[in-house]
Structures are given as structure tokens and as C-alpha cells.
Amino acid sequence: MTLQPFAGIDPFPTHHCITGSLRRIYEANGYRISEEMLLGLGSGVGFAYFHFKGADPFYGGRGNFERPGVEGLEKTVGRRTGVNVESHTTSSRRIAETALLEMLNSGEPVMVYLDMGFLPYADLPEGYHFGGHTVAVVGYDPENQMVLAGDRDETFYPISLDTLDEARGSTFKPFPPQHKWYTFDFGSAHPPTAEGVWDSIRDVTMSMLEPPISNFGVKGIRKAAKQTLNWPGVLDDEALRRTCFTTSIFIDATGGTGGGIFRYMYGRYLAEAAGITGESRLEKIGGLFAHVGDDWEEVAASFREAAEAEDPAAMLEEVVVPMFDIADKEESLWEELAALGD
């Protein structure tokens, strides 16, 4: 049997692993939608800074992750498009694989979380692990126990079922994937609505302007800038270089943000949202978010330069100075959006 994608699955490049995987699932079910609309309707933009014990510091531009009391981007966008989305996790490789194969044997693509450090095609540094990555499994060869993974590239990647299972069951922190997968019911699907758009904007502006803790939102941007200056005191040279490099890729398009730590994608969402709501000012604000994305790209380039410098620590002050200006610009834009959504 030749490993081919299921019927209705076409290859295309994507910006972000989660919105890209969702788009593959939506389009396989006849629902045409952009990644930008999925990100925006899912209230999926934000900012977070964390430094967990035993792990490298982390910058993130995503928001609305599923956890107790929070439905997560995948379910939020489902609710706003009339698609019933359910998440499933298990500590059992057998249970996860059985559920996966049941769906694949019926010709249904499956969105799964996994640790990208185990993916043979990812070409990542040795020892790198990130379990917050998703792919859409879009094909299956039972004879050879191979699956076809749709990632962010236009190419589909054949990988062994064993490798997929290992990646799904990774226990590396801070984001072990726990064999997570999703099921979708498109029986009541409907196009995006103006109400859904405004609700999504209110969600994101609230999270950016009034975060529950200072690690999130605009406050989080300022905190990240300050805490970054402390990295040389808590990280050895290898860890400091690694952290500067990974921070750069979690800002620019390399790490699946669409560039500008998701600000480019969100700007384009607001342009689409203007057409749905009839509010032309959304498109103008979206254009301003693109400029903020440019500023973030400069920060990413500086982090990458620091990672390769003779003395990375000496560069950090220069790296973070623009972030205070970025925080001010974002605060102003989020406040303008919040006023429109009132």
C-alpha cells in the first residue's frame, strides 16, 4: 500500500502548528477558513513569560491554552463556528493508539499533540524537546505501520507509528503532550459571525490588559524584559545561548508564530474581522499590529545574534530595550480595540 493522504486532504504550508492542524481538519470536512480566522476566533493571541525550575526561560505569544476552567483555542474556535470539539488525554499508549487507529481506519484525519523533538524530519538540536506541538495525521498504512503527518510544511511526512507513539507519550517538561488528541463534529457548523468576532476581541483585550498575574499580557512583556537581564545569573553559558536562540525562534516565523510573535497573523485577522463586522477601524488597527510585529522581529534577530556572540550576557540589555516601547505600543492598541468592542 502506498502511503497517501486521505481523500480531500491537500498539502499546503501553514504558519502555526495548531491553527494549521485545525485548518487541515476543517477543510477536510468542507469548511474553508483561514488560519488567521482560526487564531482570532479562538482568542489565541497573548503573551506569557515563564521560567520553570529545571527548564529554560520561555517567551510565548499564544493565549487561551486548555486547562481547568479554560476551554482552549481549539474548543473556543469550535464554539464560535458551531463545531463541537472534544479533547482527550491519557497516560496509556495503548488507549491513545487504539483511538487513533480507529479514526484513521475510517479515513478520518486526527489532530494530535506531540513532542517535536522526536520527529525525524524536524532537524532540531540534540536534546531539544517541546511537547506543545501539533500535527494532523492525514494518512495511514496498516501493512507497514506508517502514518502521514501534516506539519507546517507543504510536504506530508511519513513516520512510523512507533515514533508517533513515542512523541505523543513524551514526559519532557514543561509541556508533556499526554497523548492528547481531538475529535470534531461538524454537524452544526456555521460561518463566523460578528458576535463571535467581537467576543473574541473582548477576550484577548482583557487577557492583555488585565491579566491574572504579571507574567501575562502587557505586564508580562515588561516583566520578561526585566527578567531577561537576570538570565546570566541563573543560566550557564550553554543554557544562556540556547535560551537566546529558542527565544528568537518563538518570536519569529521559524517557531511557528507566523512571524512577529503572532502579531502579523492577528493583524490579518482584524482585517478579515472588519469585513464580517462592518467596522473598518479594525483593519486600520490590524495594520498597526503588523508594525508591532516588525518590532518583535527586530527583538528576535537580536536574541539570535546574542546566541552566537562571544559574550551573550553583554548583549542582553541592548536586546530588551525595545521591548519596553513594544509594551507601550501594544497597550495602546489593545486599549483601542477594547474601546471598539464595548
Secondary structure as GFF3:
##gff-version 3
##sequence-region A 1 342
A	DSSP	alpha_helix	17	28	.	.	.	ID=ss1
A	DSSP	alpha_helix	35	41	.	.	.	ID=ss2
A	DSSP	beta_strand	45	50	.	.	.	ID=ss3
A	DSSP	beta_strand	58	62	.	.	.	ID=ss4
A	DSSP	alpha_helix	73	81	.	.	.	ID=ss5
A	DSSP	beta_strand	84	88	.	.	.	ID=ss6
A	DSSP	alpha_helix	93	105	.	.	.	ID=ss7
A	DSSP	beta_strand	110	114	.	.	.	ID=ss8
A	DSSP	three_ten_helix	116	118	.	.	.	ID=ss9
A	DSSP	beta_strand	133	141	.	.	.	ID=ss10
A	DSSP	beta_strand	146	150	.	.	.	ID=ss11
A	DSSP	beta_strand	156	160	.	.	.	ID=ss12
A	DSSP	alpha_helix	161	168	.	.	.	ID=ss13
A	DSSP	beta_strand	181	185	.	.	.	ID=ss14
A	DSSP	alpha_helix	194	209	.	.	.	ID=ss15
A	DSSP	alpha_helix	217	228	.	.	.	ID=ss16
A	DSSP	alpha_helix	231	234	.	.	.	ID=ss17
A	DSSP	alpha_helix	237	249	.	.	.	ID=ss18
A	DSSP	three_ten_helix	253	255	.	.	.	ID=ss19
A	DSSP	three_ten_helix	260	262	.	.	.	ID=ss20
A	DSSP	alpha_helix	263	277	.	.	.	ID=ss21
A	DSSP	alpha_helix	281	308	.	.	.	ID=ss22
A	DSSP	alpha_helix	312	341	.	.	.	ID=ss23
###
